[in-house]
Amino acid sequence: MPIRTASARWQGNLTEGSGIVRTGKGGLQGNYSFKSRFEEGEGTNPEELIGAAHAGCFSMALSKQLADAGATDSSVDTTAKVHFDKTDAGMSVTRIDLETVGQVPGMDEAQFTKLAEAAKENCPISRLLSPGAQISLSARLAS
Protein backbone atom coordinates (compact mmCIF):
# COMPACT_ATOMS: atom_id res chain seq x y z
CA MET A 1 0.00 0.00 0.00
CA PRO A 2 1.24 3.51 -0.72
CA ILE A 3 2.25 5.91 2.05
CA ARG A 4 -0.01 8.97 2.12
CA THR A 5 1.40 12.42 2.78
CA ALA A 6 0.19 15.85 3.71
CA SER A 7 2.05 19.02 4.64
CA ALA A 8 1.52 22.25 6.54
CA ARG A 9 3.37 25.54 6.68
CA TRP A 10 2.84 28.08 9.46
CA GLN A 11 4.21 31.62 9.50
CA GLY A 12 4.12 34.02 12.44
CA ASN A 13 3.11 33.63 16.04
CA LEU A 14 0.23 31.50 17.29
CA THR A 15 -2.53 34.11 17.42
CA GLU A 16 -1.57 36.39 14.52
CA GLY A 17 0.13 33.92 12.20
CA SER A 18 -1.38 31.90 9.41
CA GLY A 19 -0.74 28.74 7.52
CA ILE A 20 -1.62 26.50 4.63
CA VAL A 21 -2.29 22.76 4.61
CA ARG A 22 -2.00 20.54 1.53
CA THR A 23 -2.57 16.92 0.75
CA GLY A 24 0.28 15.13 -0.98
CA LYS A 25 -1.19 14.98 -4.47
CA GLY A 26 -2.80 18.41 -4.27
CA GLY A 27 -6.39 17.23 -3.96
CA LEU A 28 -7.01 19.51 -1.00
CA GLN A 29 -5.43 22.78 0.00
CA GLY A 30 -6.64 25.24 2.60
CA ASN A 31 -5.62 28.23 4.64
CA TYR A 32 -5.81 28.06 8.42
CA SER A 33 -5.28 30.40 11.33
CA PHE A 34 -5.83 30.77 15.05
CA LYS A 35 -9.26 32.25 14.29
CA SER A 36 -10.28 29.40 11.96
CA ARG A 37 -9.26 26.88 14.60
CA PHE A 38 -10.31 28.39 17.93
CA GLU A 39 -12.99 30.87 16.85
CA GLU A 40 -15.21 31.15 13.77
CA GLY A 41 -12.68 32.64 11.37
CA GLU A 42 -12.39 31.96 7.66
CA GLY A 43 -10.39 28.95 6.52
CA THR A 44 -10.03 25.37 7.64
CA ASN A 45 -8.40 23.67 10.63
CA PRO A 46 -6.93 20.30 11.57
CA GLU A 47 -10.17 19.17 13.22
CA GLU A 48 -12.20 19.76 10.05
CA LEU A 49 -9.63 17.79 8.09
CA ILE A 50 -9.91 14.92 10.59
CA GLY A 51 -13.69 15.10 10.18
CA ALA A 52 -13.40 14.97 6.40
CA ALA A 53 -11.05 11.99 6.61
CA HIS A 54 -13.37 10.19 9.02
CA ALA A 55 -16.53 10.89 7.00
CA GLY A 56 -14.79 9.73 3.80
CA CYS A 57 -13.38 6.56 5.35
CA PHE A 58 -16.66 5.66 7.07
CA SER A 59 -18.69 6.26 3.88
CA MET A 60 -16.41 3.94 1.92
CA ALA A 61 -16.51 1.30 4.69
CA LEU A 62 -20.31 1.46 4.77
CA SER A 63 -20.45 1.22 0.98
CA LYS A 64 -18.45 -2.02 1.22
CA GLN A 65 -20.75 -3.35 3.96
CA LEU A 66 -23.78 -2.56 1.76
CA ALA A 67 -22.26 -4.22 -1.30
CA ASP A 68 -21.32 -7.31 0.74
CA ALA A 69 -24.97 -7.46 1.87
CA GLY A 70 -26.13 -7.45 -1.77
CA ALA A 71 -27.23 -3.81 -2.05
CA THR A 72 -26.82 -2.17 -5.44
CA ASP A 73 -27.13 1.42 -6.63
CA SER A 74 -26.69 2.77 -3.12
CA SER A 75 -25.30 6.09 -1.92
CA VAL A 76 -24.07 7.23 1.47
CA ASP A 77 -23.81 10.83 2.74
CA THR A 78 -21.91 11.29 6.00
CA THR A 79 -21.14 14.29 8.17
CA ALA A 80 -18.58 14.12 10.97
CA LYS A 81 -18.96 16.63 13.80
CA VAL A 82 -15.61 16.88 15.58
CA HIS A 83 -15.70 18.16 19.16
CA PHE A 84 -12.50 20.03 20.09
CA ASP A 85 -12.54 20.73 23.83
CA LYS A 86 -10.30 21.89 26.65
CA THR A 87 -9.46 18.95 28.91
CA ASP A 88 -7.08 18.44 31.83
CA ALA A 89 -4.49 17.32 29.26
CA GLY A 90 -5.05 20.43 27.11
CA MET A 91 -7.06 20.93 23.92
CA SER A 92 -8.26 17.56 22.63
CA VAL A 93 -10.58 15.96 20.12
CA THR A 94 -12.99 14.42 22.62
CA ARG A 95 -15.84 13.17 20.46
CA ILE A 96 -16.83 12.68 16.85
CA ASP A 97 -20.50 12.38 15.93
CA LEU A 98 -21.00 10.60 12.61
CA GLU A 99 -24.34 11.29 10.94
CA THR A 100 -25.05 9.22 7.86
CA VAL A 101 -27.96 8.94 5.48
CA GLY A 102 -28.14 6.12 2.97
CA GLN A 103 -30.15 5.65 -0.16
CA VAL A 104 -30.37 1.89 -0.41
CA PRO A 105 -33.31 0.53 -2.40
CA GLY A 106 -34.89 -2.56 -0.81
CA MET A 107 -33.07 -2.33 2.53
CA ASP A 108 -34.84 -1.86 5.85
CA GLU A 109 -33.76 0.54 8.58
CA ALA A 110 -32.64 -2.20 11.01
CA GLN A 111 -30.29 -3.82 8.51
CA PHE A 112 -28.91 -0.45 7.43
CA THR A 113 -28.22 0.52 11.05
CA LYS A 114 -26.50 -2.82 11.73
CA LEU A 115 -24.26 -2.41 8.67
CA ALA A 116 -23.50 1.20 9.61
CA GLU A 117 -22.41 0.13 13.11
CA ALA A 118 -20.13 -2.51 11.58
CA ALA A 119 -18.64 0.12 9.27
CA LYS A 120 -18.02 2.43 12.24
CA GLU A 121 -16.18 -0.33 14.09
CA ASN A 122 -14.10 -1.40 11.06
CA CYS A 123 -13.30 1.92 9.37
CA PRO A 124 -9.50 2.45 9.70
CA ILE A 125 -9.96 6.08 10.77
CA SER A 126 -12.49 5.06 13.47
CA ARG A 127 -9.98 2.50 14.74
CA LEU A 128 -7.28 5.18 14.80
CA LEU A 129 -9.38 7.74 16.66
CA SER A 130 -11.48 5.59 19.01
CA PRO A 131 -8.86 5.03 21.70
CA GLY A 132 -8.84 8.78 22.43
CA ALA A 133 -12.21 10.04 21.25
CA GLN A 134 -15.76 8.80 21.72
CA ILE A 135 -17.39 8.06 18.37
CA SER A 136 -21.17 8.15 18.09
CA LEU A 137 -23.26 7.20 15.07
CA SER A 138 -26.66 8.28 13.83
CA ALA A 139 -27.67 6.25 10.77
CA ARG A 140 -30.88 6.40 8.79
CA LEU A 141 -32.23 5.68 5.37
CA ALA A 142 -33.29 8.59 3.19
CA SER A 143 -37.03 9.18 3.03
C-alpha positions as semicolon CSV with decimal commas, in nm:
position;residue;x (nm);y (nm);z (nm)
1;M;0,000;0,000;0,000
2;P;0,124;0,351;-0,072
3;I;0,225;0,591;0,205
4;R;-0,001;0,897;0,212
5;T;0,140;1,242;0,278
6;A;0,019;1,585;0,371
7;S;0,205;1,902;0,464
8;A;0,152;2,225;0,654
9;R;0,337;2,554;0,668
10;W;0,284;2,808;0,946
11;Q;0,421;3,162;0,950
12;G;0,412;3,402;1,244
13;N;0,311;3,363;1,604
14;L;0,023;3,150;1,729
15;T;-0,253;3,411;1,742
16;E;-0,157;3,639;1,452
17;G;0,013;3,392;1,220
18;S;-0,138;3,190;0,941
19;G;-0,074;2,874;0,752
20;I;-0,162;2,650;0,463
21;V;-0,229;2,276;0,461
22;R;-0,200;2,054;0,153
23;T;-0,257;1,692;0,075
24;G;0,028;1,513;-0,098
25;K;-0,119;1,498;-0,447
26;G;-0,280;1,841;-0,427
27;G;-0,639;1,723;-0,396
28;L;-0,701;1,951;-0,100
29;Q;-0,543;2,278;0,000
30;G;-0,664;2,524;0,260
31;N;-0,562;2,823;0,464
32;Y;-0,581;2,806;0,842
33;S;-0,528;3,040;1,133
34;F;-0,583;3,077;1,505
35;K;-0,926;3,225;1,429
36;S;-1,028;2,940;1,196
37;R;-0,926;2,688;1,460
38;F;-1,031;2,839;1,793
39;E;-1,299;3,087;1,685
40;E;-1,521;3,115;1,377
41;G;-1,268;3,264;1,137
42;E;-1,239;3,196;0,766
43;G;-1,039;2,895;0,652
44;T;-1,003;2,537;0,764
45;N;-0,840;2,367;1,063
46;P;-0,693;2,030;1,157
47;E;-1,017;1,917;1,322
48;E;-1,220;1,976;1,005
49;L;-0,963;1,779;0,809
50;I;-0,991;1,492;1,059
51;G;-1,369;1,510;1,018
52;A;-1,340;1,497;0,640
53;A;-1,105;1,199;0,661
54;H;-1,337;1,019;0,902
55;A;-1,653;1,089;0,700
56;G;-1,479;0,973;0,380
57;C;-1,338;0,656;0,535
58;F;-1,666;0,566;0,707
59;S;-1,869;0,626;0,388
60;M;-1,641;0,394;0,192
61;A;-1,651;0,130;0,469
62;L;-2,031;0,146;0,477
63;S;-2,045;0,122;0,098
64;K;-1,845;-0,202;0,122
65;Q;-2,075;-0,335;0,396
66;L;-2,378;-0,256;0,176
67;A;-2,226;-0,422;-0,130
68;D;-2,132;-0,731;0,074
69;A;-2,497;-0,746;0,187
70;G;-2,613;-0,745;-0,177
71;A;-2,723;-0,381;-0,205
72;T;-2,682;-0,217;-0,544
73;D;-2,713;0,142;-0,663
74;S;-2,669;0,277;-0,312
75;S;-2,530;0,609;-0,192
76;V;-2,407;0,723;0,147
77;D;-2,381;1,083;0,274
78;T;-2,191;1,129;0,600
79;T;-2,114;1,429;0,817
80;A;-1,858;1,412;1,097
81;K;-1,896;1,663;1,380
82;V;-1,561;1,688;1,558
83;H;-1,570;1,816;1,916
84;F;-1,250;2,003;2,009
85;D;-1,254;2,073;2,383
86;K;-1,030;2,189;2,665
87;T;-0,946;1,895;2,891
88;D;-0,708;1,844;3,183
89;A;-0,449;1,732;2,926
90;G;-0,505;2,043;2,711
91;M;-0,706;2,093;2,392
92;S;-0,826;1,756;2,263
93;V;-1,058;1,596;2,012
94;T;-1,299;1,442;2,262
95;R;-1,584;1,317;2,046
96;I;-1,683;1,268;1,685
97;D;-2,050;1,238;1,593
98;L;-2,100;1,060;1,261
99;E;-2,434;1,129;1,094
100;T;-2,505;0,922;0,786
101;V;-2,796;0,894;0,548
102;G;-2,814;0,612;0,297
103;Q;-3,015;0,565;-0,016
104;V;-3,037;0,189;-0,041
105;P;-3,331;0,053;-0,240
106;G;-3,489;-0,256;-0,081
107;M;-3,307;-0,233;0,253
108;D;-3,484;-0,186;0,585
109;E;-3,376;0,054;0,858
110;A;-3,264;-0,220;1,101
111;Q;-3,029;-0,382;0,851
112;F;-2,891;-0,045;0,743
113;T;-2,822;0,052;1,105
114;K;-2,650;-0,282;1,173
115;L;-2,426;-0,241;0,867
116;A;-2,350;0,120;0,961
117;E;-2,241;0,013;1,311
118;A;-2,013;-0,251;1,158
119;A;-1,864;0,012;0,927
120;K;-1,802;0,243;1,224
121;E;-1,618;-0,033;1,409
122;N;-1,410;-0,140;1,106
123;C;-1,330;0,192;0,937
124;P;-0,950;0,245;0,970
125;I;-0,996;0,608;1,077
126;S;-1,249;0,506;1,347
127;R;-0,998;0,250;1,474
128;L;-0,728;0,518;1,480
129;L;-0,938;0,774;1,666
130;S;-1,148;0,559;1,901
131;P;-0,886;0,503;2,170
132;G;-0,884;0,878;2,243
133;A;-1,221;1,004;2,125
134;Q;-1,576;0,880;2,172
135;I;-1,739;0,806;1,837
136;S;-2,117;0,815;1,809
137;L;-2,326;0,720;1,507
138;S;-2,666;0,828;1,383
139;A;-2,767;0,625;1,077
140;R;-3,088;0,640;0,879
141;L;-3,223;0,568;0,537
142;A;-3,329;0,859;0,319
143;S;-3,703;0,918;0,303
